[in-house]
Amino acid sequence: HPDLSKMSKHELAGEKRRVKQELKRYDAEFKKQFMRFPTHMEKEPMRPLYVYYRRLKTMISQAEQNKSGRRGSGTVAGGGSDDEGPGSGRLNPRESYGNADGLEGLRRANSVE
């Protein structure tokens, strides 16, 4: 898994796009199966990915602020954010992928036997 603190702003932006696509894919797959978008609670399995997405956004924002203030090595370090998404806890990026199968878990929970 990538070390975010060593990534350039361009690399962070690419990672942010990838994570955003994953979050949108979850919503689209949920809608395809249940004919509606997931509620806040139904997005809970994706919380770690939302936290990771917020962290990426914060790091990009900090890189932009640093660029206007001082010249650096092109890498950034990050912290929290005020972005959308459930929760405000902070996880490292490795933890964020632990629930990538959240939609499958919802399918199992909502299936009728």
VMD Tcl script that builds the backbone (N, CA, C; Angstrom):
set m [mol new atoms 339]
animate dup $m
set s [atomselect $m all]
$s set {name element resname resid chain x y z} {
  {N N HIS 1 A 0.850 -1.182 0.000}
  {CA C HIS 1 A 0.000 0.000 0.000}
  {C C HIS 1 A 0.889 1.237 0.000}
  {N N PRO 2 A 0.504 2.280 -0.727}
  {CA C PRO 2 A 1.376 3.449 -0.863}
  {C C PRO 2 A 1.550 4.226 0.447}
  {N N ASP 3 A 2.737 4.798 0.596}
  {CA C ASP 3 A 3.015 5.682 1.726}
  {C C ASP 3 A 2.599 7.087 1.295}
  {N N LEU 4 A 1.484 7.552 1.804}
  {CA C LEU 4 A 0.924 8.837 1.361}
  {C C LEU 4 A 1.859 10.001 1.609}
  {N N SER 5 A 2.639 9.949 2.674}
  {CA C SER 5 A 3.512 11.076 3.002}
  {C C SER 5 A 4.636 11.244 1.974}
  {N N LYS 6 A 4.866 10.229 1.153}
  {CA C LYS 6 A 5.924 10.308 0.141}
  {C C LYS 6 A 5.369 10.537 -1.258}
  {N N MET 7 A 4.069 10.706 -1.356}
  {CA C MET 7 A 3.447 10.892 -2.668}
  {C C MET 7 A 3.411 12.369 -3.050}
  {N N SER 8 A 3.565 12.626 -4.343}
  {CA C SER 8 A 3.446 13.993 -4.845}
  {C C SER 8 A 1.972 14.374 -4.882}
  {N N LYS 9 A 1.717 15.670 -5.072}
  {CA C LYS 9 A 0.330 16.142 -5.170}
  {C C LYS 9 A -0.380 15.453 -6.327}
  {N N HIS 10 A 0.315 15.271 -7.427}
  {CA C HIS 10 A -0.263 14.603 -8.597}
  {C C HIS 10 A -0.623 13.153 -8.271}
  {N N GLU 11 A 0.248 12.448 -7.583}
  {CA C GLU 11 A -0.028 11.060 -7.196}
  {C C GLU 11 A -1.200 10.986 -6.215}
  {N N LEU 12 A -1.245 11.928 -5.272}
  {CA C LEU 12 A -2.359 11.970 -4.322}
  {C C LEU 12 A -3.681 12.183 -5.051}
  {N N ALA 13 A -3.668 13.071 -6.047}
  {CA C ALA 13 A -4.887 13.343 -6.811}
  {C C ALA 13 A -5.350 12.096 -7.551}
  {N N GLY 14 A -4.426 11.327 -8.098}
  {CA C GLY 14 A -4.777 10.079 -8.775}
  {C C GLY 14 A -5.374 9.073 -7.809}
  {N N GLU 15 A -4.782 8.958 -6.639}
  {CA C GLU 15 A -5.299 8.050 -5.618}
  {C C GLU 15 A -6.685 8.499 -5.162}
  {N N LYS 16 A -6.876 9.807 -5.013}
  {CA C LYS 16 A -8.183 10.343 -4.606}
  {C C LYS 16 A -9.243 9.991 -5.652}
  {N N ARG 17 A -8.905 10.146 -6.925}
  {CA C ARG 17 A -9.857 9.791 -7.993}
  {C C ARG 17 A -10.219 8.310 -7.932}
  {N N ARG 18 A -9.224 7.458 -7.698}
  {CA C ARG 18 A -9.461 6.024 -7.629}
  {C C ARG 18 A -10.403 5.671 -6.467}
  {N N VAL 19 A -10.165 6.284 -5.302}
  {CA C VAL 19 A -10.990 6.019 -4.121}
  {C C VAL 19 A -12.411 6.535 -4.348}
  {N N LYS 20 A -12.537 7.715 -4.946}
  {CA C LYS 20 A -13.863 8.272 -5.220}
  {C C LYS 20 A -14.645 7.352 -6.157}
  {N N GLN 21 A -13.976 6.795 -7.162}
  {CA C GLN 21 A -14.643 5.861 -8.069}
  {C C GLN 21 A -15.130 4.628 -7.313}
  {N N GLU 22 A -14.324 4.155 -6.367}
  {CA C GLU 22 A -14.717 2.996 -5.568}
  {C C GLU 22 A -15.960 3.309 -4.730}
  {N N LEU 23 A -16.011 4.499 -4.132}
  {CA C LEU 23 A -17.174 4.890 -3.335}
  {C C LEU 23 A -18.420 5.014 -4.213}
  {N N LYS 24 A -18.251 5.575 -5.402}
  {CA C LYS 24 A -19.377 5.707 -6.328}
  {C C LYS 24 A -19.831 4.333 -6.831}
  {N N ARG 25 A -18.876 3.431 -7.024}
  {CA C ARG 25 A -19.215 2.085 -7.475}
  {C C ARG 25 A -20.078 1.367 -6.430}
  {N N TYR 26 A -19.731 1.569 -5.158}
  {CA C TYR 26 A -20.527 0.973 -4.081}
  {C C TYR 26 A -21.976 1.454 -4.169}
  {N N ASP 27 A -22.159 2.773 -4.301}
  {CA C ASP 27 A -23.513 3.330 -4.407}
  {C C ASP 27 A -24.251 2.764 -5.626}
  {N N ALA 28 A -23.551 2.700 -6.767}
  {CA C ALA 28 A -24.186 2.225 -7.999}
  {C C ALA 28 A -24.565 0.753 -7.891}
  {N N GLU 29 A -23.688 -0.059 -7.323}
  {CA C GLU 29 A -23.991 -1.486 -7.165}
  {C C GLU 29 A -25.152 -1.694 -6.185}
  {N N PHE 30 A -25.154 -0.891 -5.135}
  {CA C PHE 30 A -26.249 -0.976 -4.166}
  {C C PHE 30 A -27.565 -0.634 -4.858}
  {N N LYS 31 A -27.552 0.462 -5.631}
  {CA C LYS 31 A -28.778 0.897 -6.326}
  {C C LYS 31 A -29.238 -0.153 -7.326}
  {N N LYS 32 A -28.280 -0.772 -7.999}
  {CA C LYS 32 A -28.612 -1.812 -8.973}
  {C C LYS 32 A -29.324 -2.992 -8.296}
  {N N GLN 33 A -28.865 -3.338 -7.110}
  {CA C GLN 33 A -29.459 -4.478 -6.418}
  {C C GLN 33 A -30.764 -4.133 -5.695}
  {N N PHE 34 A -30.808 -2.969 -5.028}
  {CA C PHE 34 A -31.950 -2.648 -4.161}
  {C C PHE 34 A -32.870 -1.568 -4.728}
  {N N MET 35 A -32.562 -1.058 -5.925}
  {CA C MET 35 A -33.386 -0.057 -6.614}
  {C C MET 35 A -33.489 1.265 -5.852}
  {N N ARG 36 A -32.511 1.548 -5.030}
  {CA C ARG 36 A -32.444 2.823 -4.307}
  {C C ARG 36 A -31.001 3.004 -3.843}
  {N N PHE 37 A -30.668 4.242 -3.505}
  {CA C PHE 37 A -29.338 4.505 -2.987}
  {C C PHE 37 A -29.258 4.087 -1.514}
  {N N PRO 38 A -28.068 3.754 -1.045}
  {CA C PRO 38 A -27.936 3.329 0.354}
  {C C PRO 38 A -28.152 4.488 1.319}
  {N N THR 39 A -28.704 4.153 2.474}
  {CA C THR 39 A -28.847 5.136 3.544}
  {C C THR 39 A -27.484 5.340 4.209}
  {N N HIS 40 A -27.446 6.310 5.098}
  {CA C HIS 40 A -26.216 6.578 5.845}
  {C C HIS 40 A -25.737 5.313 6.561}
  {N N MET 41 A -26.639 4.622 7.215}
  {CA C MET 41 A -26.269 3.397 7.942}
  {C C MET 41 A -25.794 2.294 6.990}
  {N N GLU 42 A -26.374 2.225 5.826}
  {CA C GLU 42 A -25.976 1.197 4.869}
  {C C GLU 42 A -24.618 1.487 4.232}
  {N N LYS 43 A -24.142 2.724 4.383}
  {CA C LYS 43 A -22.800 3.073 3.909}
  {C C LYS 43 A -21.737 2.811 4.972}
  {N N GLU 44 A -22.162 2.429 6.145}
  {CA C GLU 44 A -21.233 2.211 7.258}
  {C C GLU 44 A -20.090 1.244 6.926}
  {N N PRO 45 A -20.330 0.175 6.177}
  {CA C PRO 45 A -19.201 -0.704 5.841}
  {C C PRO 45 A -18.097 -0.003 5.051}
  {N N MET 46 A -18.435 1.111 4.425}
  {CA C MET 46 A -17.453 1.844 3.616}
  {C C MET 46 A -16.779 2.974 4.404}
  {N N ARG 47 A -17.070 3.096 5.677}
  {CA C ARG 47 A -16.518 4.181 6.488}
  {C C ARG 47 A -14.998 4.320 6.361}
  {N N PRO 48 A -14.238 3.232 6.470}
  {CA C PRO 48 A -12.785 3.392 6.363}
  {C C PRO 48 A -12.346 4.022 5.045}
  {N N LEU 49 A -13.044 3.709 3.973}
  {CA C LEU 49 A -12.695 4.299 2.690}
  {C C LEU 49 A -13.049 5.788 2.651}
  {N N TYR 50 A -14.154 6.180 3.291}
  {CA C TYR 50 A -14.491 7.601 3.401}
  {C C TYR 50 A -13.429 8.348 4.217}
  {N N VAL 51 A -12.962 7.739 5.285}
  {CA C VAL 51 A -11.934 8.357 6.122}
  {C C VAL 51 A -10.651 8.544 5.304}
  {N N TYR 52 A -10.290 7.505 4.569}
  {CA C TYR 52 A -9.096 7.566 3.720}
  {C C TYR 52 A -9.258 8.652 2.660}
  {N N TYR 53 A -10.443 8.760 2.053}
  {CA C TYR 53 A -10.722 9.778 1.044}
  {C C TYR 53 A -10.564 11.179 1.635}
  {N N ARG 54 A -11.094 11.378 2.841}
  {CA C ARG 54 A -10.951 12.681 3.507}
  {C C ARG 54 A -9.481 13.002 3.756}
  {N N ARG 55 A -8.727 11.996 4.159}
  {CA C ARG 55 A -7.298 12.202 4.412}
  {C C ARG 55 A -6.577 12.618 3.129}
  {N N LEU 56 A -6.903 11.987 2.017}
  {CA C LEU 56 A -6.308 12.351 0.736}
  {C C LEU 56 A -6.649 13.799 0.372}
  {N N LYS 57 A -7.921 14.183 0.553}
  {CA C LYS 57 A -8.327 15.553 0.240}
  {C C LYS 57 A -7.569 16.567 1.092}
  {N N THR 58 A -7.401 16.248 2.366}
  {CA C THR 58 A -6.681 17.146 3.266}
  {C C THR 58 A -5.225 17.290 2.841}
  {N N MET 59 A -4.615 16.173 2.503}
  {CA C MET 59 A -3.209 16.212 2.099}
  {C C MET 59 A -3.024 17.010 0.815}
  {N N ILE 60 A -3.953 16.888 -0.120}
  {CA C ILE 60 A -3.878 17.668 -1.354}
  {C C ILE 60 A -4.028 19.152 -1.039}
  {N N SER 61 A -4.978 19.477 -0.170}
  {CA C SER 61 A -5.188 20.867 0.227}
  {C C SER 61 A -3.946 21.440 0.909}
  {N N GLN 62 A -3.340 20.658 1.785}
  {CA C GLN 62 A -2.127 21.109 2.471}
  {C C GLN 62 A -0.983 21.308 1.479}
  {N N ALA 63 A -0.895 20.427 0.478}
  {CA C ALA 63 A 0.147 20.561 -0.542}
  {C C ALA 63 A -0.045 21.858 -1.322}
  {N N GLU 64 A -1.295 22.203 -1.603}
  {CA C GLU 64 A -1.580 23.449 -2.317}
  {C C GLU 64 A -1.228 24.658 -1.459}
  {N N GLN 65 A -1.525 24.599 -0.169}
  {CA C GLN 65 A -1.186 25.699 0.735}
  {C C GLN 65 A 0.322 25.830 0.875}
  {N N ASN 66 A 1.033 24.708 0.981}
  {CA C ASN 66 A 2.490 24.732 1.104}
  {C C ASN 66 A 3.139 25.290 -0.150}
  {N N LYS 67 A 2.562 24.995 -1.302}
  {CA C LYS 67 A 3.100 25.470 -2.570}
  {C C LYS 67 A 3.092 26.993 -2.621}
  {N N SER 68 A 2.039 27.605 -2.095}
  {CA C SER 68 A 1.952 29.060 -2.125}
  {C C SER 68 A 2.823 29.706 -1.050}
  {N N GLY 69 A 3.154 28.951 -0.005}
  {CA C GLY 69 A 3.929 29.510 1.099}
  {C C GLY 69 A 5.416 29.278 0.999}
  {N N ARG 70 A 5.815 28.020 0.725}
  {CA C ARG 70 A 7.243 27.709 0.638}
  {C C ARG 70 A 7.466 26.560 -0.317}
  {N N ARG 71 A 8.670 26.474 -0.828}
  {CA C ARG 71 A 9.038 25.394 -1.734}
  {C C ARG 71 A 9.476 24.190 -0.921}
  {N N GLY 72 A 9.017 23.003 -1.331}
  {CA C GLY 72 A 9.372 21.789 -0.613}
  {C C GLY 72 A 9.896 20.744 -1.566}
  {N N SER 73 A 9.888 19.512 -1.118}
  {CA C SER 73 A 10.418 18.413 -1.907}
  {C C SER 73 A 9.378 17.824 -2.851}
  {N N GLY 74 A 8.156 18.358 -2.840}
  {CA C GLY 74 A 7.106 17.816 -3.686}
  {C C GLY 74 A 6.303 16.726 -3.016}
  {N N THR 75 A 6.609 16.420 -1.762}
  {CA C THR 75 A 5.819 15.442 -1.025}
  {C C THR 75 A 5.087 16.152 0.081}
  {N N VAL 76 A 4.069 15.486 0.611}
  {CA C VAL 76 A 3.238 16.110 1.634}
  {C C VAL 76 A 2.997 15.161 2.787}
  {N N ALA 77 A 2.636 15.723 3.916}
  {CA C ALA 77 A 2.182 14.938 5.067}
  {C C ALA 77 A 0.788 15.419 5.401}
  {N N GLY 78 A -0.045 14.553 5.946}
  {CA C GLY 78 A -1.424 14.968 6.125}
  {C C GLY 78 A -2.006 14.653 7.468}
  {N N GLY 79 A -3.245 15.157 7.652}
  {CA C GLY 79 A -3.971 14.945 8.898}
  {C C GLY 79 A -5.431 14.759 8.620}
  {N N GLY 80 A -6.286 15.421 9.389}
  {CA C GLY 80 A -7.734 15.254 9.291}
  {C C GLY 80 A -8.340 16.115 8.203}
  {N N SER 81 A -9.668 16.136 8.165}
  {CA C SER 81 A -10.380 16.908 7.159}
  {C C SER 81 A -11.806 17.162 7.613}
  {N N ASP 82 A -12.478 18.022 6.858}
  {CA C ASP 82 A -13.886 18.270 7.151}
  {C C ASP 82 A -14.753 17.827 5.980}
  {N N ASP 83 A -14.295 16.857 5.222}
  {CA C ASP 83 A -15.006 16.382 4.050}
  {C C ASP 83 A -16.249 15.598 4.431}
  {N N GLU 84 A -17.109 15.363 3.423}
  {CA C GLU 84 A -18.317 14.600 3.665}
  {C C GLU 84 A -17.989 13.140 3.935}
  {N N GLY 85 A -18.998 12.404 4.372}
  {CA C GLY 85 A -18.813 10.982 4.625}
  {C C GLY 85 A -19.048 10.679 6.086}
  {N N PRO 86 A -19.373 9.432 6.366}
  {CA C PRO 86 A -19.682 9.073 7.750}
  {C C PRO 86 A -18.444 9.062 8.625}
  {N N GLY 87 A -18.604 9.486 9.843}
  {CA C GLY 87 A -17.557 9.354 10.857}
  {C C GLY 87 A -16.486 10.415 10.797}
  {N N SER 88 A -15.713 10.466 11.855}
  {CA C SER 88 A -14.613 11.412 11.892}
  {C C SER 88 A -13.360 10.765 12.425}
  {N N GLY 89 A -13.359 9.443 12.605}
  {CA C GLY 89 A -12.182 8.743 13.098}
  {C C GLY 89 A -11.092 8.736 12.050}
  {N N ARG 90 A -9.855 8.523 12.490}
  {CA C ARG 90 A -8.744 8.475 11.554}
  {C C ARG 90 A -8.147 7.086 11.542}
  {N N LEU 91 A -7.959 6.558 10.346}
  {CA C LEU 91 A -7.333 5.261 10.165}
  {C C LEU 91 A -6.180 5.412 9.200}
  {N N ASN 92 A -5.207 4.527 9.304}
  {CA C ASN 92 A -4.174 4.593 8.286}
  {C C ASN 92 A -4.707 3.952 7.018}
  {N N PRO 93 A -4.083 4.221 5.875}
  {CA C PRO 93 A -4.630 3.748 4.609}
  {C C PRO 93 A -4.758 2.228 4.530}
  {N N ARG 94 A -3.886 1.506 5.199}
  {CA C ARG 94 A -3.957 0.051 5.156}
  {C C ARG 94 A -5.270 -0.433 5.749}
  {N N GLU 95 A -5.727 0.228 6.788}
  {CA C GLU 95 A -6.990 -0.147 7.425}
  {C C GLU 95 A -8.186 0.185 6.537}
  {N N SER 96 A -8.023 1.143 5.644}
  {CA C SER 96 A -9.151 1.608 4.857}
  {C C SER 96 A -9.664 0.573 3.872}
  {N N TYR 97 A -8.849 -0.388 3.500}
  {CA C TYR 97 A -9.283 -1.355 2.508}
  {C C TYR 97 A -9.855 -2.619 3.134}
  {N N GLY 98 A -9.867 -2.693 4.448}
  {CA C GLY 98 A -10.356 -3.882 5.119}
  {C C GLY 98 A -11.819 -4.172 4.845}
  {N N ASN 99 A -12.618 -3.182 4.531}
  {CA C ASN 99 A -14.045 -3.388 4.312}
  {C C ASN 99 A -14.446 -3.175 2.861}
  {N N ALA 100 A -13.541 -3.444 1.940}
  {CA C ALA 100 A -13.854 -3.256 0.524}
  {C C ALA 100 A -14.977 -4.178 0.076}
  {N N ASP 101 A -15.234 -5.245 0.842}
  {CA C ASP 101 A -16.315 -6.152 0.483}
  {C C ASP 101 A -17.596 -5.782 1.220}
  {N N GLY 102 A -17.770 -4.549 1.617}
  {CA C GLY 102 A -18.939 -4.124 2.367}
  {C C GLY 102 A -20.244 -4.375 1.642}
  {N N LEU 103 A -20.275 -4.197 0.327}
  {CA C LEU 103 A -21.502 -4.437 -0.429}
  {C C LEU 103 A -21.866 -5.912 -0.389}
  {N N GLU 104 A -20.880 -6.785 -0.477}
  {CA C GLU 104 A -21.154 -8.219 -0.415}
  {C C GLU 104 A -21.750 -8.578 0.944}
  {N N GLY 105 A -21.248 -7.974 2.006}
  {CA C GLY 105 A -21.799 -8.205 3.334}
  {C C GLY 105 A -23.253 -7.749 3.416}
  {N N LEU 106 A -23.569 -6.627 2.804}
  {CA C LEU 106 A -24.957 -6.145 2.776}
  {C C LEU 106 A -25.844 -7.097 1.975}
  {N N ARG 107 A -25.306 -7.609 0.879}
  {CA C ARG 107 A -26.085 -8.552 0.081}
  {C C ARG 107 A -26.447 -9.772 0.908}
  {N N ARG 108 A -25.449 -10.306 1.628}
  {CA C ARG 108 A -25.707 -11.483 2.460}
  {C C ARG 108 A -26.724 -11.152 3.534}
  {N N ALA 109 A -26.583 -9.980 4.164}
  {CA C ALA 109 A -27.479 -9.600 5.263}
  {C C ALA 109 A -28.913 -9.396 4.770}
  {N N ASN 110 A -29.078 -8.936 3.533}
  {CA C ASN 110 A -30.407 -8.632 3.016}
  {C C ASN 110 A -30.995 -9.754 2.171}
  {N N SER 111 A -30.270 -10.856 2.005}
  {CA C SER 111 A -30.791 -11.937 1.169}
  {C C SER 111 A -31.846 -12.726 1.928}
  {N N VAL 112 A -32.790 -13.254 1.180}
  {CA C VAL 112 A -33.853 -14.072 1.754}
  {C C VAL 112 A -33.585 -15.517 1.376}
  {N N GLU 113 A -33.559 -16.389 2.367}
  {CA C GLU 113 A -33.268 -17.791 2.082}
  {C C GLU 113 A -34.529 -18.608 1.993}
}
mol reanalyze $m
mol bondsrecalc $m
mol representation Tube
mol addrep $m
